[in-house]
Amino acid sequence: MSEESGEDAALFETRVGTQLREARESQGVALDEIARSTRIPLRALENIEAGNYDALPAPTYSTGFVKSYARAVGLDAEALGRAFREEIDYRPVSETVGDYFEPTDPARVPPRSLAWIAAAIALLLIAAYALWRSGLFGMDEDDRARMAAGTDAQPTAEAPPATRSAAPPARAPANGTVVLEATDTVWLRIDEGESGVRIYETEMQAGDRYEIPATARQPVIRTGRANALRVTVGGTAVDPLGPPDTIISGISLLPADLARPRPQPAPPEIDTPAGPE
C-alpha cells in the first residue's frame, strides 16, 4: 500500500484490518492461532491486517476470510464484511486474482492418501462385482433366472443321463460318501435342512465333482437341472434327484435317503420330437 493508503485512511476512519488486529491484540491472541482456528492461510490474515488488498484472493473469498476472522475475535462478522466490501470496492479495478488456495497450505491441499483410499475403494467394488457375477452370493429372488440360464444346453445332451439312470446296475448302499458329478452346466445350492446354513453354492461345469462333507447333518439340495447331475453313494449311482429341467428343492442328500428307489414321472420322458424315425 503506497499513496492509496493515505486515501483509504481519509475515507475510512479505521480500516477493517486495523479493527481486527486491535481486537486480536487486546485478547492476547497470536495471528498464527487465528490461522489455525479459522483454517485461513496465515499470509492472507497478514495481508488483511496490513490492508494489502492487492495480495488477497477474489473479493468473495477475502470477505469470507474477514467474517471468519471477526467471529474468532468476537466482532460483528456481517458488519465488518460489509465494511471490507466497501474498502475493496473503492480500489481501482486493476487487481489480479491469484490462486485461492496456497499450494503449501496443508489445510487446503487434499492429502495424497485420499487418492490411495479412492483407488482401494474402486478395487473393492470391482472385486465385489466379480464375486457377485461368479454366483458365490446366494440370491433367492434370482434363483429361477439363474436356473433358466443353465437350460440352454441341447436336449440331446440330457438324454444319455436319463437312459443310463433308468436301469441302475446295482442298489446303492445306505451309507457311504455322496458325490455329485455334473454332466452339463448346472447351478445348485446345498443347505443344512434344519438350520438353513449354506453349505455349498456354485455353477458346476461338465466334469466338476463335489463331495458332501461328512460333517453335514441334514444336507438338502436345490437346483433346476437335476438331470445334469450324476449322484453316487459309495461309488454306486442312484436314481436322478428329479425330472429334467424342473426346479427341485429340499431333496435330502443323506446316503440312506438316496438309496431308496425314487419313482420317475413318465410324462417328462415322453418326447414326441425325439421319437419318430
ROMARSE-609444 format. One line per field, with one value per residue (C-alpha): residue number from 0; residue in one letter; x, z, y. Coordinates in Angstrom, 1 decimal, padded with zeros to 4 digits. Example, Ala and Ser with C-alpha at 12.3 -4.5 7.8 and 13.67 -1.06 7.14 Angstrom:
BEGIN
n	(0 1)
res	(A S)
x	(012.3 013.7)
z	(007.8 007.1)
y	(-004.5 -001.1)
//
This chain:
BEGIN
n	(0 1 2 3 4 5 6 7 8 9 10 11 12 13 14 15 16 17 18 19 20 21 22 23 24 25 26 27 28 29 30 31 32 33 34 35 36 37 38 39 40 41 42 43 44 45 46 47 48 49 50 51 52 53 54 55 56 57 58 59 60 61 62 63 64 65 66 67 68 69 70 71 72 73 74 75 76 77 78 79 80 81 82 83 84 85 86 87 88 89 90 91 92 93 94 95 96 97 98 99 100 101 102 103 104 105 106 107 108 109 110 111 112 113 114 115 116 117 118 119 120 121 122 123 124 125 126 127 128 129 130 131 132 133 134 135 136 137 138 139 140 141 142 143 144 145 146 147 148 149 150 151 152 153 154 155 156 157 158 159 160 161 162 163 164 165 166 167 168 169 170 171 172 173 174 175 176 177 178 179 180 181 182 183 184 185 186 187 188 189 190 191 192 193 194 195 196 197 198 199 200 201 202 203 204 205 206 207 208 209 210 211 212 213 214 215 216 217 218 219 220 221 222 223 224 225 226 227 228 229 230 231 232 233 234 235 236 237 238 239 240 241 242 243 244 245 246 247 248 249 250 251 252 253 254 255 256 257 258 259 260 261 262 263 264 265 266 267 268 269 270 271 272 273 274 275 276)
res	(M S E E S G E D A A L F E T R V G T Q L R E A R E S Q G V A L D E I A R S T R I P L R A L E N I E A G N Y D A L P A P T Y S T G F V K S Y A R A V G L D A E A L G R A F R E E I D Y R P V S E T V G D Y F E P T D P A R V P P R S L A W I A A A I A L L L I A A Y A L W R S G L F G M D E D D R A R M A A G T D A Q P T A E A P P A T R S A A P P A R A P A N G T V V L E A T D T V W L R I D E G E S G V R I Y E T E M Q A G D R Y E I P A T A R Q P V I R T G R A N A L R V T V G G T A V D P L G P P D T I I S G I S L L P A D L A R P R P Q P A P P E I D T P A G P E)
x	(000.0 001.6 -000.3 -003.6 -003.1 -003.5 -006.6 -008.1 -007.3 -009.2 -012.2 -012.4 -011.9 -010.5 -009.8 -011.2 -007.8 -006.9 -010.0 -009.4 -005.7 -006.6 -009.3 -006.9 -004.1 -006.4 -007.2 -003.5 -004.1 -001.3 -002.1 -001.0 -003.6 -006.3 -005.0 -005.2 -008.7 -010.2 -008.1 -007.3 -003.7 -001.5 -000.4 -003.9 -004.5 -001.3 -002.5 -005.9 -004.4 -001.9 -004.5 -002.6 -005.8 -004.0 -002.3 -005.6 -007.7 -011.1 -013.4 -015.8 -013.1 -011.5 -014.8 -015.3 -011.9 -012.7 -016.0 -014.3 -011.6 -014.2 -016.1 -012.8 -012.2 -015.8 -016.6 -019.7 -018.9 -021.7 -020.8 -017.1 -017.9 -019.9 -017.2 -014.5 -016.5 -016.7 -013.0 -012.0 -014.7 -013.0 -009.8 -009.2 -010.2 -006.6 -006.4 -005.3 -007.0 -004.5 -005.0 -007.4 -005.6 -001.9 -000.2 001.8 -001.1 -001.8 -005.3 -006.3 -004.3 -006.0 -003.8 -002.1 -003.6 -007.0 -006.1 -005.0 -008.2 -010.3 -008.3 -008.7 -012.5 -012.7 -010.8 -013.1 -016.1 -014.7 -013.9 -017.4 -019.0 -016.8 -017.8 -021.5 -021.2 -019.5 -022.6 -020.9 -023.5 -026.9 -029.8 -033.0 -035.0 -032.8 -032.7 -035.2 -033.4 -030.0 -031.5 -033.2 -029.8 -028.5 -031.2 -029.7 -028.0 -029.1 -031.9 -030.0 -027.2 -029.6 -031.0 -028.0 -028.0 -031.8 -031.4 -028.4 -030.2 -033.4 -031.8 -029.2 -026.9 -026.9 -028.6 -026.8 -025.6 -027.4 -024.2 -021.1 -019.7 -022.2 -020.6 -022.3 -020.9 -022.1 -022.7 -023.6 -023.7 -025.9 -026.4 -027.1 -027.2 -026.9 -028.1 -028.5 -032.1 -032.6 -030.7 -030.7 -027.0 -025.5 -023.1 -022.3 -023.5 -021.9 -022.5 -020.8 -019.5 -019.4 -016.9 -017.0 -017.4 -018.4 -018.3 -020.9 -018.9 -019.1 -020.0 -023.2 -026.1 -029.2 -027.9 -030.7 -030.3 -032.0 -031.4 -033.2 -031.5 -031.5 -030.9 -027.5 -026.3 -025.0 -025.3 -023.4 -023.3 -020.2 -019.4 -022.8 -025.1 -028.6 -031.8 -032.0 -032.9 -035.9 -037.4 -035.4 -035.4 -037.6 -036.9 -036.4 -035.9 -035.4 -034.3 -032.3 -028.7 -028.3 -027.0 -030.0 -032.5 -030.7 -030.5 -034.3 -035.9 -037.2 -040.2 -039.6 -042.6 -043.4 -044.6 -041.3 -039.7 -042.1 -040.7 -042.6 -039.8 -037.2 -039.4 -040.0 -037.5)
z	(000.0 -001.1 -001.9 -001.7 002.0 002.8 000.6 002.3 005.8 004.8 003.6 006.4 010.0 011.0 008.4 008.9 009.1 011.9 013.8 013.6 014.6 017.6 018.8 018.5 020.3 023.1 023.7 023.6 020.7 018.2 014.5 013.9 016.4 014.4 011.3 012.9 014.4 011.2 008.7 006.9 005.4 007.7 004.7 003.9 007.5 007.5 004.2 005.7 008.8 006.7 004.2 001.3 -000.7 -004.0 -002.5 -001.4 -003.5 -005.1 -003.1 -002.3 -000.7 001.0 002.5 003.9 005.5 007.2 008.5 009.9 011.5 013.0 014.6 016.0 017.9 018.9 016.4 014.3 011.2 009.0 009.7 009.1 006.0 004.6 005.6 004.0 000.8 000.7 001.2 -001.6 -003.9 -003.6 -005.1 -008.8 -010.9 -011.5 -009.1 -010.4 -008.8 -007.9 -006.8 -003.9 -002.1 -001.4 -002.6 000.5 002.9 004.4 005.5 001.8 -000.1 -000.3 001.3 -001.0 000.9 -000.3 -003.8 -002.5 -000.4 -003.5 -005.5 -002.8 -002.7 -006.5 -006.3 -003.6 -005.7 -008.7 -006.6 -005.1 -008.5 -009.8 -006.8 -007.5 -011.1 -010.2 -008.3 -004.9 -003.2 -002.7 -004.1 -003.7 -005.8 -008.8 -008.4 -011.2 -013.6 -012.9 -013.3 -016.5 -017.8 -017.4 -019.6 -022.9 -023.4 -026.3 -025.3 -026.9 -024.3 -021.5 -022.9 -022.1 -018.3 -018.3 -020.1 -018.0 -014.7 -015.9 -015.1 -012.3 -012.3 -008.5 -005.4 -003.7 -000.2 002.7 003.8 002.1 000.5 -001.5 -004.7 -007.1 -010.7 -013.3 -016.8 -018.1 -016.8 -013.7 -010.8 -007.4 -003.7 -000.7 002.7 006.1 006.3 010.0 010.4 006.8 006.9 003.4 002.8 -000.9 -003.9 -007.3 -011.0 -012.0 -015.4 -017.1 -015.3 -012.0 -008.8 -005.3 -002.3 000.5 003.7 006.3 008.9 007.1 009.3 007.0 003.6 001.1 -002.5 -004.6 -008.4 -011.7 -013.7 -011.7 -015.0 -015.3 -012.1 -011.6 -007.9 -006.4 -002.9 -002.1 -005.8 -006.9 -009.0 -007.6 -009.3 -010.6 -008.0 -010.1 -013.5 -016.2 -016.3 -013.2 -010.1 -007.1 -003.5 -000.2 -001.6 001.0 000.2 003.1 001.8 003.3 001.6 -001.7 -001.6 -001.6 -005.1 -006.4 -008.8 -012.0 -013.6 -017.1 -018.8 -019.0 -020.5 -023.5 -026.2 -029.5 -031.5 -030.4 -031.2 -035.0 -037.3)
y	(000.0 003.3 006.5 004.6 004.0 007.7 008.0 004.9 006.3 009.5 007.7 005.1 006.1 002.7 000.1 -003.4 -004.9 -002.5 -003.3 -007.0 -006.6 -004.4 -006.8 -009.7 -008.0 -006.9 -010.5 -011.5 -013.9 -014.6 -014.4 -017.9 -019.1 -017.3 -019.1 -022.5 -022.0 -020.5 -022.6 -019.4 -019.1 -017.0 -014.9 -013.9 -012.8 -010.7 -009.0 -008.3 -006.6 -004.7 -003.6 -005.3 -006.0 -006.5 -009.6 -011.1 -013.5 -012.7 -010.4 -013.2 -015.3 -012.4 -011.3 -014.8 -014.6 -011.3 -012.7 -015.8 -013.6 -011.3 -014.3 -015.6 -012.3 -011.7 -008.8 -008.4 -010.5 -009.2 -005.5 -006.0 -008.0 -005.1 -002.6 -004.7 -004.9 -001.0 -000.8 -003.2 -001.8 001.6 000.3 000.8 -002.3 -003.4 -006.3 -009.7 -012.6 -015.3 -018.8 -019.1 -021.9 -021.8 -024.9 -025.2 -024.8 -028.2 -027.3 -026.7 -029.3 -032.7 -035.4 -037.8 -040.7 -039.7 -040.9 -044.2 -044.6 -043.9 -046.4 -049.1 -048.5 -048.8 -052.1 -053.4 -052.5 -054.3 -057.4 -057.4 -057.2 -060.1 -062.2 -061.4 -062.4 -065.6 -066.7 -067.1 -064.9 -066.5 -064.5 -066.4 -064.0 -064.7 -068.5 -069.0 -066.7 -068.3 -071.8 -070.8 -069.5 -073.1 -074.6 -073.5 -076.9 -079.2 -081.6 -084.5 -083.9 -084.6 -087.9 -090.1 -089.5 -090.3 -093.5 -094.6 -094.0 -095.8 -099.2 -098.9 -101.9 -102.3 -100.9 -098.1 -098.7 -097.0 -095.4 -094.1 -090.9 -088.9 -087.4 -085.0 -085.0 -082.5 -083.9 -080.4 -076.8 -076.8 -074.4 -075.9 -074.9 -077.2 -076.2 -077.7 -078.7 -078.0 -074.7 -073.4 -072.8 -072.6 -075.5 -075.0 -073.0 -072.7 -073.2 -076.5 -077.3 -080.7 -083.0 -081.0 -083.1 -082.2 -084.5 -083.9 -083.2 -085.9 -083.2 -082.3 -083.5 -083.0 -081.7 -080.8 -079.6 -077.0 -076.9 -076.5 -079.2 -082.5 -084.4 -082.7 -084.2 -087.8 -088.8 -091.7 -093.2 -095.1 -095.2 -096.6 -094.4 -093.6 -092.5 -088.9 -086.4 -085.2 -084.7 -082.9 -079.1 -078.9 -076.9 -079.2 -078.0 -079.7 -083.1 -084.9 -085.9 -088.4 -091.8 -093.7 -091.4 -091.5 -095.3 -095.6 -096.2 -092.9 -093.2 -091.2 -089.4 -090.7 -087.5 -085.7 -088.8 -088.8 -086.5 -086.7 -084.8 -087.4 -090.5 -090.5 -092.2)
//
